[in-house]
Amino acid sequence: MSRELSMASRRDVTKKFAREYAKADRAEKSRILDALVASTGWTRDHARRAIRAAATRKGAARDQQRKPRPRKYSYDALIVLQEVWRLAGQPSGKYLAVVMEDTLCRLVRDRELGKVADRVSDTVIDELRSMSAATIDRYLKPHKAAGYPAAGLSSTRPSHILRSSIPLRTATDDPITVPGFLELDTVAHCGHTLKGEFLRTLSATDPVTGWTMLRSIRNNAFVHVHAGLEWIAKLAPLPIAGMDFDNGSEFMNWSVIAWCDDHHIPITRGRPYHHNDNAHIEQRNGDWVRRHAFRYRYETDTELALLNQLWDLVMARKNHLLPCVKAVDWTQTRSGRKKRVYDKPKTPYQRLLDTGPPDPATRARLAAEHDKLNPARITRGINHIQQQLIDLAKARTLGTRPAA
């Protein structure tokens, strides 16, 4: 019977029993509790507490005013949290909670909390350190953006040559466990139309460490893709153990295959129109590229230079300061549906150190870059470049929008 009763019905039944319970002797009270437990499915202790509370309640349960829960964290902590979140790049609570200690240390060290400096105290800092991810998300909910813009256009055109000679790697294969194996893709900065020439961003990510590199290029011609690949090979913190890409013609051509052969880099490809085969790089395209460069149309050399300046800052923030999670296993829900299991959030920099850079020089270079990073300065730089890009490309992008 308990499964058929709503919570409101259970409260009404409890109120009805409460009138009899108040007048009953000990034996009768025991019988009433048995009936209430059978009706509601509650435990006997909970039923006893509920019936006593109902006896003192006047009117229906739905009309009762709940006593508001006292605020656990101070108003100053809430204001400082909003500023820390903004300066850190607006990460979700799950990620901000992990790096709160490091972010606070950097912002206090570089005196970047000027707007809220009068509210910062040891007590407020202790409150921020103790906040859970759910609490952070709850307090920041009114300040978060409504959502992402509409999906962008895809410029990938499947290339039918070379397919048979390149092995497939699909989403159902065993996960990559070798650090240095990269997934690659290009993002088109085309605005609302694929017609004409526009800039692209070549992105590469290591699924094991999460380390990601971004470089904007003129177009998908091999001379530009080649320059981007050389840049990735030069700055990759680990030797490239392999490359995986989609079936776009910018990768599926003899020139790129020859470059990989010359560098002794094995290659694989995903299936056409199966984005899950390249899930890691597809996620980076949205969270790293689209989120920071928006969906404007970029064409000029000035915009190309600004984009690459933007990526330097985005890579510093995302690789060094903000954590990510990695799928490590599968589990099942009560209903039997498969569900992903993720590890604890870590920054790509920390994951890279855990795997071990190949030489002390690389470790020293990355450590020097990491120690001098200032989250607030990075955020100001990103905002400044984004505004310049908007000023340059807004009118052009609106001009390519199709008529309603």
KOLDRENLUM-165032 format. One record per residue (C-alpha): residue number from 1; x, y, z. Coordinates in nm, 4 decimals. Last residue first. Layout:
<rs>
{NUM; {X; Y; Z}}
...
</rs>
This chain:
<rs>
{404; {1.5020; 3.3930; -4.2127}}
{403; {1.7862; 3.5051; -4.4397}}
{402; {2.1130; 3.3188; -4.3952}}
{401; {2.3764; 3.4737; -4.1689}}
{400; {2.6899; 3.5647; -4.3658}}
{399; {2.6585; 3.9392; -4.3002}}
{398; {2.6201; 3.8772; -3.9270}}
{397; {2.9620; 3.7114; -3.9307}}
{396; {3.1249; 4.0009; -4.1170}}
{395; {2.9781; 4.2562; -3.8737}}
{394; {3.0941; 4.0603; -3.5698}}
{393; {3.4432; 3.9726; -3.6930}}
{392; {3.6777; 4.2565; -3.5965}}
{391; {3.4973; 4.3860; -3.2861}}
{390; {3.4324; 4.0304; -3.1650}}
{389; {3.7969; 3.9350; -3.2122}}
{388; {3.9117; 4.2410; -3.0178}}
{387; {3.6675; 4.1598; -2.7383}}
{386; {3.7949; 3.8034; -2.7215}}
{385; {4.1534; 3.9269; -2.7004}}
{384; {4.0756; 4.1462; -2.3994}}
{383; {3.8705; 3.8764; -2.2241}}
{382; {4.1487; 3.6206; -2.2683}}
{381; {4.4120; 3.8610; -2.1374}}
{380; {4.2004; 3.9544; -1.8351}}
{379; {4.1431; 3.5856; -1.7595}}
{378; {4.5144; 3.5053; -1.7856}}
{377; {4.6013; 3.7963; -1.5566}}
{376; {4.3460; 3.6727; -1.3021}}
{375; {4.4755; 3.3155; -1.3110}}
{374; {4.8407; 3.4191; -1.2589}}
{373; {5.0900; 3.1598; -1.3829}}
{372; {5.4501; 3.1944; -1.2603}}
{371; {5.4812; 2.8502; -1.1005}}
{370; {5.3385; 2.6562; -1.3956}}
{369; {5.5731; 2.7958; -1.6593}}
{368; {5.8776; 2.7187; -1.4431}}
{367; {5.7448; 2.3696; -1.3703}}
{366; {5.6866; 2.3050; -1.7420}}
{365; {6.0416; 2.4053; -1.8312}}
{364; {6.1930; 2.2031; -1.5437}}
{363; {5.9989; 1.8893; -1.6414}}
{362; {6.0980; 1.9293; -2.0057}}
{361; {6.4643; 1.9727; -1.9126}}
{360; {6.4505; 1.6738; -1.6755}}
{359; {6.3624; 1.4350; -1.9604}}
{358; {6.0775; 1.2118; -2.0758}}
{357; {5.8017; 1.3747; -1.8690}}
{356; {5.6668; 1.1353; -1.6020}}
{355; {5.3225; 0.9734; -1.6063}}
{354; {5.2293; 1.1416; -1.2771}}
{353; {5.3831; 1.4676; -1.3969}}
{352; {5.1562; 1.4626; -1.7014}}
{351; {4.8523; 1.3920; -1.4862}}
{350; {4.9452; 1.6916; -1.2711}}
{349; {4.9778; 1.9161; -1.5772}}
{348; {4.6518; 1.7801; -1.7197}}
{347; {4.4858; 1.9033; -1.3987}}
{346; {4.3233; 1.6399; -1.1816}}
{345; {3.9612; 1.5469; -1.1136}}
{344; {3.9089; 1.2098; -0.9425}}
{343; {3.8501; 0.9159; -1.1745}}
{342; {3.5375; 0.8612; -1.3794}}
{341; {3.2945; 0.5684; -1.3911}}
{340; {3.0596; 0.5557; -1.6915}}
{339; {2.7125; 0.4087; -1.6599}}
{338; {2.5523; 0.1078; -1.8226}}
{337; {2.1800; 0.0674; -1.7640}}
{336; {2.0676; -0.2213; -1.5441}}
{335; {1.7802; -0.0433; -1.3696}}
{334; {1.9798; -0.0249; -1.0495}}
{333; {2.2572; 0.1494; -1.2409}}
{332; {2.5483; -0.0404; -1.3914}}
{331; {2.9210; 0.0259; -1.3907}}
{330; {3.1850; 0.1050; -1.6508}}
{329; {3.5507; 0.1971; -1.6054}}
{328; {3.8241; 0.4625; -1.6184}}
{327; {3.6686; 0.7671; -1.7831}}
{326; {3.8959; 1.0653; -1.7262}}
{325; {3.8248; 1.3843; -1.5350}}
{324; {3.9522; 1.7380; -1.5885}}
{323; {4.1231; 1.9917; -1.3679}}
{322; {4.1851; 2.3643; -1.4300}}
{321; {4.5186; 2.5379; -1.3622}}
{320; {4.7929; 2.3944; -1.5815}}
{319; {4.6462; 2.2562; -1.9029}}
{318; {4.3266; 2.4637; -1.9060}}
{317; {4.4674; 2.7995; -1.8004}}
{316; {4.7980; 2.7871; -1.9858}}
{315; {4.6310; 2.6340; -2.2914}}
{314; {4.3684; 2.9097; -2.2947}}
{313; {4.6370; 3.1778; -2.2678}}
{312; {4.8453; 3.0443; -2.5571}}
{311; {4.5225; 2.9794; -2.7496}}
{310; {4.4251; 3.3462; -2.7309}}
{309; {4.7603; 3.4588; -2.8722}}
{308; {4.7046; 3.2084; -3.1551}}
{307; {4.3590; 3.3520; -3.2163}}
{306; {4.4897; 3.7087; -3.2160}}
{305; {4.7527; 3.6280; -3.4805}}
{304; {4.4938; 3.4639; -3.7066}}
{303; {4.2546; 3.7552; -3.6518}}
{302; {4.5197; 3.9992; -3.7698}}
{301; {4.6005; 3.7751; -4.0670}}
{300; {4.2353; 3.7925; -4.1761}}
{299; {3.9530; 3.5401; -4.2147}}
{298; {3.7588; 3.4797; -3.8950}}
{297; {3.3844; 3.4077; -3.8989}}
{296; {3.2317; 3.4117; -3.5527}}
{295; {3.1171; 3.1079; -3.3593}}
{294; {3.2786; 3.1734; -3.0201}}
{293; {3.6592; 3.1836; -2.9887}}
{292; {3.6606; 3.0819; -2.6198}}
{291; {3.3687; 2.8394; -2.5953}}
{290; {3.4115; 2.7166; -2.9489}}
{289; {3.7790; 2.6259; -2.9051}}
{288; {3.8260; 2.4887; -2.5530}}
{287; {3.4927; 2.3426; -2.4430}}
{286; {3.3521; 2.2565; -2.7846}}
{285; {3.6593; 2.1442; -2.9742}}
{284; {3.7930; 1.9848; -2.6550}}
{283; {3.4878; 1.7577; -2.6363}}
{282; {3.5327; 1.6557; -2.9996}}
{281; {3.9001; 1.5844; -2.9250}}
{280; {3.8106; 1.3394; -2.6502}}
{279; {3.5202; 1.1742; -2.8346}}
{278; {3.7099; 1.0777; -3.1479}}
{277; {3.5313; 0.7448; -3.2102}}
{276; {3.2292; 0.9009; -3.0409}}
{275; {3.1903; 1.1293; -3.3421}}
{274; {3.0831; 0.8453; -3.5703}}
{273; {3.0012; 1.0193; -3.9015}}
{272; {3.2843; 0.8416; -4.0885}}
{271; {3.4617; 0.5821; -3.8732}}
{270; {3.7694; 0.6820; -3.6799}}
{269; {4.1279; 0.6811; -3.8021}}
{268; {4.4611; 0.5364; -3.6963}}
{267; {4.8204; 0.6535; -3.7328}}
{266; {5.1655; 0.5288; -3.6326}}
{265; {5.4294; 0.8043; -3.5986}}
{264; {5.7747; 0.7242; -3.7341}}
{263; {5.8446; 1.0949; -3.8030}}
{262; {5.8969; 1.0355; -4.1761}}
{261; {5.5933; 0.8041; -4.1810}}
{260; {5.3760; 1.0704; -4.0164}}
{259; {5.4878; 1.3277; -4.2746}}
{258; {5.4189; 1.0779; -4.5562}}
{257; {5.0657; 1.0208; -4.4270}}
{256; {5.0107; 1.3978; -4.4086}}
{255; {5.1278; 1.4396; -4.7691}}
{254; {4.9375; 1.1393; -4.9044}}
{253; {4.5994; 1.2657; -4.7889}}
{252; {4.3484; 1.1762; -4.5179}}
{251; {4.4364; 1.4506; -4.2733}}
{250; {4.2982; 1.7675; -4.4349}}
{249; {4.0635; 1.5412; -4.6351}}
{248; {3.8564; 1.4698; -4.3279}}
{247; {3.8195; 1.1060; -4.2228}}
{246; {3.8671; 1.1611; -3.8509}}
{245; {4.1956; 1.1581; -3.6658}}
{244; {4.4197; 0.9378; -3.4513}}
{243; {4.7899; 0.9980; -3.4021}}
{242; {5.0584; 0.7869; -3.2397}}
{241; {5.3280; 0.7793; -2.9719}}
{240; {5.4173; 1.1481; -3.0028}}
{239; {5.7101; 1.2060; -2.7673}}
{238; {5.5873; 1.3810; -2.4508}}
{237; {5.5615; 1.7526; -2.3670}}
{236; {5.4408; 1.8293; -2.7229}}
{235; {5.5967; 2.1612; -2.8244}}
{234; {5.7981; 2.0543; -3.1313}}
{233; {5.5600; 1.7854; -3.2575}}
{232; {5.2640; 2.0243; -3.2221}}
{231; {5.4440; 2.3015; -3.4122}}
{230; {5.5450; 2.0579; -3.6863}}
{229; {5.1836; 1.9433; -3.7141}}
{228; {5.0643; 2.3029; -3.7439}}
{227; {5.3195; 2.3827; -4.0157}}
{226; {5.2125; 2.0706; -4.2052}}
{225; {4.8446; 2.1694; -4.1759}}
{224; {4.9380; 2.5066; -4.3256}}
{223; {5.1356; 2.3695; -4.6218}}
{222; {4.8846; 2.0856; -4.6468}}
{221; {4.5938; 2.3176; -4.7304}}
{220; {4.3304; 2.3145; -4.4580}}
{219; {4.3141; 2.6911; -4.4131}}
{218; {4.5133; 2.9798; -4.2626}}
{217; {4.6077; 2.8042; -3.9412}}
{216; {4.5125; 2.8329; -3.5731}}
{215; {4.7069; 2.6273; -3.3210}}
{214; {4.5720; 2.4460; -3.0148}}
{213; {4.7448; 2.1945; -2.7870}}
{212; {4.5789; 1.9703; -2.5273}}
{211; {4.7124; 1.7756; -2.2284}}
{210; {4.4329; 1.5486; -2.0995}}
{209; {4.6941; 1.3063; -1.9626}}
{208; {4.5664; 0.9792; -2.1116}}
{207; {4.3398; 1.1215; -2.3834}}
{206; {4.6250; 1.3325; -2.5300}}
{205; {4.4700; 1.6181; -2.7242}}
{204; {4.5376; 1.7861; -3.0586}}
{203; {4.3606; 2.0858; -3.2088}}
{202; {4.4147; 2.2562; -3.5450}}
{201; {4.2137; 2.5760; -3.5592}}
{200; {4.0805; 2.6874; -3.8958}}
{199; {4.0606; 3.0285; -4.0637}}
{198; {3.8217; 3.1181; -4.3442}}
{197; {3.8161; 3.1117; -4.7231}}
{196; {3.4936; 3.1128; -4.9219}}
{195; {3.1637; 2.9332; -4.8599}}
{194; {3.1211; 2.7289; -4.5432}}
{193; {2.8501; 2.9595; -4.4120}}
{192; {2.7176; 3.0803; -4.0773}}
{191; {3.0439; 3.1742; -3.9092}}
{190; {3.3327; 2.9940; -4.0753}}
{189; {3.5863; 2.9466; -3.7960}}
{188; {3.6267; 2.5796; -3.8876}}
{187; {3.7622; 2.3487; -3.6189}}
{186; {4.0301; 2.0938; -3.7090}}
{185; {4.0861; 1.7539; -3.5505}}
{184; {4.3543; 1.5462; -3.3818}}
{183; {4.3601; 1.2684; -3.1203}}
{182; {4.7076; 1.2179; -2.9801}}
{181; {4.8964; 0.9213; -2.8313}}
{180; {5.1572; 1.0753; -2.5994}}
{179; {5.0638; 0.8742; -2.2931}}
{178; {4.9906; 0.5069; -2.3730}}
{177; {4.6695; 0.3809; -2.2108}}
{176; {4.4219; 0.4365; -2.4936}}
{175; {4.0877; 0.2758; -2.4178}}
{174; {4.0110; -0.0720; -2.5531}}
{173; {3.8024; -0.0555; -2.8684}}
{172; {3.4290; 0.0200; -2.8594}}
{171; {3.4736; 0.3884; -2.9466}}
{170; {3.6491; 0.2921; -3.2681}}
{169; {4.0066; 0.2807; -3.3937}}
{168; {4.0329; 0.1867; -3.7602}}
{167; {4.3561; 0.0978; -3.9384}}
{166; {4.4758; 0.3106; -4.2310}}
{165; {4.5468; 0.1349; -4.5651}}
{164; {4.1820; 0.0761; -4.6576}}
{163; {4.0937; 0.4384; -4.6045}}
{162; {4.3716; 0.5742; -4.8268}}
{161; {4.1313; 0.7615; -5.0561}}
{160; {3.7639; 0.8186; -4.9772}}
{159; {3.8052; 1.1490; -4.7959}}
{158; {3.5078; 1.2374; -4.5810}}
{157; {3.4269; 1.6101; -4.5835}}
{156; {3.4690; 1.7741; -4.2446}}
{155; {3.3625; 2.1407; -4.2540}}
{154; {3.1170; 2.1102; -3.9657}}
{153; {2.8893; 2.4027; -3.8860}}
{152; {2.8427; 2.5262; -3.5347}}
{151; {2.5929; 2.4130; -3.2733}}
{150; {2.3748; 2.6826; -3.1197}}
{149; {2.5149; 2.8928; -2.8386}}
{148; {2.6017; 2.7448; -2.4982}}
{147; {2.3830; 2.7939; -2.1962}}
{146; {2.2144; 3.0392; -1.9602}}
{145; {2.5471; 3.1620; -1.8264}}
{144; {2.6171; 3.1108; -1.4612}}
{143; {2.5569; 3.3839; -1.2057}}
{142; {2.2302; 3.2615; -1.0542}}
{141; {2.3784; 2.9100; -1.0119}}
{140; {2.6944; 3.0246; -0.8325}}
{139; {2.5786; 2.9449; -0.4768}}
{138; {2.4362; 2.6064; -0.5775}}
{137; {2.7384; 2.5141; -0.7899}}
{136; {2.9771; 2.5958; -0.5056}}
{135; {2.7638; 2.4012; -0.2590}}
{134; {2.7599; 2.0957; -0.4865}}
{133; {3.1404; 2.1056; -0.5256}}
{132; {3.1890; 2.1174; -0.1505}}
{131; {3.3008; 2.4306; 0.0308}}
{130; {3.5751; 2.3840; 0.2936}}
{129; {3.8444; 2.5848; 0.1152}}
{128; {3.6031; 2.8727; 0.0591}}
{127; {3.5110; 2.8841; 0.4278}}
{126; {3.8774; 2.8785; 0.5324}}
{125; {3.9450; 3.1724; 0.2982}}
{124; {3.6517; 3.3630; 0.4522}}
{123; {3.7806; 3.3003; 0.8058}}
{122; {4.1354; 3.4028; 0.7159}}
{121; {3.9991; 3.7244; 0.5725}}
{120; {3.8979; 3.8567; 0.2331}}
{119; {3.6031; 4.0998; 0.2346}}
{118; {3.8142; 4.4145; 0.1935}}
{117; {3.9942; 4.2469; -0.0987}}
{116; {3.6721; 4.2052; -0.2959}}
{115; {3.7544; 4.4176; -0.5980}}
{114; {4.1285; 4.3842; -0.5308}}
{113; {4.1326; 4.0058; -0.5364}}
{112; {4.4327; 3.9947; -0.7711}}
{111; {4.6991; 4.0568; -0.5103}}
{110; {4.9508; 3.8276; -0.6860}}
{109; {4.9978; 3.6013; -0.3829}}
{108; {4.6273; 3.6207; -0.2901}}
{107; {4.5218; 3.5173; -0.6406}}
{106; {4.7846; 3.2411; -0.6614}}
{105; {4.7072; 3.0965; -0.3180}}
{104; {4.3326; 3.1111; -0.3839}}
{103; {4.3733; 2.9235; -0.7109}}
{102; {4.5890; 2.6507; -0.5540}}
{101; {4.3461; 2.5888; -0.2662}}
{100; {4.0363; 2.6076; -0.4882}}
{99; {4.1806; 2.3628; -0.7427}}
{98; {3.9645; 2.0610; -0.6586}}
{97; {3.6594; 2.2665; -0.5566}}
{96; {3.6753; 2.4530; -0.8889}}
{95; {3.6504; 2.1302; -1.0883}}
{94; {3.3305; 1.9851; -0.9436}}
{93; {3.1963; 2.3372; -0.8918}}
{92; {3.1999; 2.4038; -1.2635}}
{91; {3.4689; 2.6263; -1.4109}}
{90; {3.4147; 3.0012; -1.4638}}
{89; {3.7633; 3.0938; -1.5938}}
{88; {3.9529; 3.1130; -1.2648}}
{87; {3.9002; 3.4905; -1.2418}}
{86; {3.5232; 3.4529; -1.2570}}
{85; {3.5110; 3.1698; -1.0036}}
{84; {3.7395; 3.3604; -0.7657}}
{83; {3.5154; 3.6672; -0.7973}}
{82; {3.1961; 3.4724; -0.7296}}
{81; {3.3586; 3.2926; -0.4354}}
{80; {3.4619; 3.6278; -0.2841}}
{79; {3.0977; 3.7418; -0.2847}}
{78; {2.9750; 3.4140; -0.1330}}
{77; {3.2470; 3.4150; 0.1342}}
{76; {3.1507; 3.7704; 0.2297}}
{75; {2.7865; 3.6614; 0.2666}}
{74; {2.8943; 3.4019; 0.5195}}
{73; {2.8724; 3.0278; 0.4744}}
{72; {2.6386; 2.7881; 0.6563}}
{71; {2.3266; 2.9931; 0.5933}}
{70; {2.0583; 2.8987; 0.8435}}
{69; {1.7946; 2.6583; 0.7110}}
{68; {1.4629; 2.8321; 0.6724}}
{67; {1.1903; 2.7119; 0.9111}}
{66; {0.9378; 2.5427; 0.6909}}
{65; {0.6043; 2.7182; 0.6655}}
{64; {0.3165; 2.4742; 0.6926}}
{63; {0.0363; 2.4932; 0.4396}}
{62; {0.1295; 2.1684; 0.2641}}
{61; {0.1070; 1.9839; 0.5963}}
{60; {-0.2590; 2.0737; 0.6312}}
{59; {-0.3812; 2.2776; 0.9292}}
{58; {-0.2312; 2.3110; 1.2764}}
{57; {0.0637; 2.0850; 1.3517}}
{56; {0.1193; 1.9747; 1.7120}}
{55; {-0.0259; 1.6244; 1.6603}}
{54; {0.1465; 1.5951; 1.3246}}
{53; {0.4875; 1.6255; 1.4912}}
{52; {0.4021; 1.3427; 1.7292}}
{51; {0.2775; 1.1285; 1.4405}}
{50; {0.5929; 1.1908; 1.2390}}
{49; {0.8296; 1.1055; 1.5257}}
{48; {0.6491; 0.7774; 1.5957}}
{47; {0.6353; 0.6905; 1.2240}}
{46; {1.0104; 0.7533; 1.1943}}
{45; {1.0806; 0.5203; 1.4847}}
{44; {0.8483; 0.2517; 1.3465}}
{43; {1.0071; 0.2588; 1.0027}}
{42; {0.7977; 0.4050; 0.7256}}
{41; {0.6085; 0.1960; 0.4714}}
{40; {0.3177; 0.4374; 0.4800}}
{39; {0.0094; 0.2274; 0.5498}}
{38; {0.1719; -0.0658; 0.7305}}
{37; {0.3807; 0.1710; 0.9438}}
{36; {0.0698; 0.3733; 1.0286}}
{35; {-0.1270; 0.0617; 1.1254}}
{34; {0.1525; -0.0634; 1.3500}}
{33; {0.1823; 0.2820; 1.5075}}
{32; {-0.1914; 0.2830; 1.5798}}
{31; {-0.1665; -0.0614; 1.7461}}
{30; {0.1223; 0.0542; 1.9667}}
{29; {-0.0730; 0.3648; 2.0639}}
{28; {-0.3696; 0.1436; 2.1583}}
{27; {-0.1509; -0.0614; 2.3915}}
{26; {-0.0080; 0.2491; 2.5570}}
{25; {-0.3387; 0.4270; 2.6050}}
{24; {-0.4959; 0.6392; 2.3327}}
{23; {-0.6011; 1.0065; 2.3450}}
{22; {-0.3057; 1.1601; 2.1562}}
{21; {-0.2843; 0.8656; 1.9159}}
{20; {-0.6468; 0.9047; 1.8019}}
{19; {-0.5909; 1.2606; 1.6812}}
{18; {-0.2466; 1.1694; 1.5409}}
{17; {-0.3932; 0.8903; 1.3243}}
{16; {-0.5695; 1.1463; 1.1059}}
{15; {-0.2616; 1.3665; 1.0830}}
{14; {-0.0515; 1.0658; 0.9827}}
{13; {-0.2998; 0.9767; 0.7075}}
{12; {-0.2814; 1.3344; 0.5762}}
{11; {0.0978; 1.3283; 0.5859}}
{10; {0.1070; 0.9981; 0.3981}}
{9; {-0.1287; 1.1415; 0.1367}}
{8; {0.1026; 1.4384; 0.0807}}
{7; {0.3996; 1.2039; 0.0427}}
{6; {0.2147; 1.0095; -0.2231}}
{5; {0.0606; 0.6761; -0.1378}}
{4; {0.0524; 0.3830; -0.3795}}
{3; {0.3953; 0.2493; -0.2816}}
{2; {0.2881; 0.2387; 0.0818}}
{1; {0.0000; 0.0000; 0.0000}}
</rs>
